[in-house]
Amino acid sequence: MLAEHEVSITIKVATIRDGAPGITITTPDRLLGEWPDSRAASLSITDNLAISVQGENGDEHYLITMPGTPVRGEQISDTEALIVVRF
């Protein structure tokens, strides 16, 4: 049986590598994904530790769920959150 381990995943509404506004998902040592999203203005952690991405008016555009089992989350700012997952 494999030992479980925890990974911190950071999600941000930010400028992505090509200079466009968008979403980035990273671990402390690697970029997991990014995509352009000019409508994303903020994000928040839901009760089940998913990430809700909202537009300028606060309406939810979509949810981002993490792989593994979410253990805890931290809202760092209105554009950044950290989710710790266990595999």
Secondary structure, DSSP 8 states (H G I E B T S, - for coil): -----EEEEEEEEEE-TTS-EEEEEEETTEEEEEEE-TT--EEEE-TTS-EEEE-TTS-EEEEE--SSEEEEEEEEETTEEEEEEE-
